[in-house]
């Protein structure tokens, strides 16, 4: 019997590539892997895409298109949020493609993809504006980006939750974001200014090893593990690239040291917060504020914790993911103690979405110019945690 080529083969290739890029990371996936996933030969794949970069671009744009369609077709904000939640459940790859994989595109293609995404965010912000006339355009923009972070949050959690029950929770979280209290006097003057991971000028740490960890953390978070060379890291601390290997056997060992430092710092922050709190509600609120401040001050570190773990060897990945899981689980326990009756699955969704808002929105440069950005970001995170269910 002759083998019939499916008419939607191009779309099947895009779907397979999106899934594999998210599961393994762009640099760990070959075109032969994608071809095998759709049962074709590698040469046959080239009939549809020029190369792996071209395929990544179309995978990213395909997910963006679905979100854009959900915004454009909706007559009002609530209808848009419901449509976007439906796409978020169906396109669980959206968050990782946006947050992690777009950085693997060449600059011109990355700019093209991000322009498309920003256009969708701007349209969503215009819908928010119609429902909250008291806010400024900058406030609506902040809320729209925060909604996108909520929509991306399912990408970071493997769940067997029924899509039919997951979709209403995501819709309600998005509604909670658009209704979150925002300081209408924020404007763009007297903006909050974090110290950042590494000042433009300053004194390097005396310990060469610690200096390498500090510099590498900023570079990995800003541009990604594969875009940074050992020579560049060494040069940043005033040594030759090969001298880095006197302190770390491999570049991935340096990445592990940076990420482990970050995970341990977050755990210490959590422990000190719990020790000083008198109730779960107080602890959760204080912890959220501390997490916002930590993320705004160490943005590249938190970004690396979100995006770069996948580049570690399996054993180191397992260790870091266990630390991250334990940390987030403490948030979930606090939330359930503060909201008696909340089931474990919903608490996990709310917690990861609230953290996702902070993680995803904090690095956006034009938003960091807001006055009281930290307070507004905490207010939005609180609205997600206390989403009516």
C-alpha positions, 0 to 999 in steps of 0.5 A: 500500500502506498504511503499517503503524505498527510496534507498538514505535514508542515503543521505536524512538523511545527508541532513536533518541533515545538514539543521537542524544543520545550522538552529538551531545549533547542540545542539538544534537538536535531532535525533528525529528531524532529523528522523521526517524530513525524515519521519522515526523513531529514531530507524531506523536512527540508522541503518545508523549512530551510534549517533548524533556525527557520523551523524554530521561528515558525514554531514561535510564530505559530504559538504567537499567532494563536494568541493573537487570534484569540485577542483580535477575535474577541469583542471585549476583555472577558471574552478575550481572556476566556479565549486566551485561556483556551489557547494556553491549555492547548498550547502548553509550549507557549511559555517556554517558546516565548521565555527560553527559545526565542533567544536562540533565534538570530537577532533579526528573526528574534526581533521579528518574532517579538514585534509580533508578540508585542503587537498582541500585548498592545491589543490586549492592553487596549481591551484592559483600558476599556474596562479600567478607565482610571488607569494609565496606558502604562498601567494597562500595559503592565497588566497585559504583560502580567496576563501573558505571564499567567497564560505561560505558567502551565508550561512550567508544570507537568500536570494531569489536570483535566483541560476542562477544569484547568481552563476556568482556573486560568481564566479566573487568574487572568481576570484577577490580574486585570482587576488587581489594584495598581498605584495610579500615581506610579507614572514614570518618574522617580523610578525604582532602581535595583542594583542589578546582578552586577553593576556597570562599574564596581569592585570585583570579588577578591575570590576568583571563583566567586567572581566567576560565579557572579559574572557568569550568573549575569551573562547566563541569565541575560543571554543564555548558556550557549551564547556565552563562551568561557573566554568571555567569562574569563575576560570579564574577571580579568583572566584568560578563558582557559584559566576558568578551568582551574576553578570549574571543570566544565562550563556546565559546572559553573552554571550549576554553581550559579544556579545552586547559589540562587536556589539556596539563597531563595530557600534561606529567604523563605526560611527567615520569612517563616521564622518571623511570621505570626500567621500563614497569611502574613508569611505569604504576603511577606514572602511575596514582597521579598521574592519581588525584591529579590527578583528585581535585584537579581533578575538575571539570576532568577531568569537563569533559574527559570530558563537554564536548568535544562542545559545541565547534565541529568544528575545536576538537573535532578538536584536543581529541580528537586530544590526548586520543587521543594521551594515552590511546595513550601509556597503551596503549603502556605497558600493552602494554610492561608486559604483553607479548603483550597485543593492541592492542585489549584494551590499549585496552579495559583502559586506557579502563576504568581511566581511566573508573573514576577519572573516574567514581568520583572525583566521587561526593561520598559516596565522597570522604569515605573515608580513603585514597580515592586509594589505593583508587581506584588499587588498583581502576584497577590491578586493571582494567589487569592484568585476566587475559585 
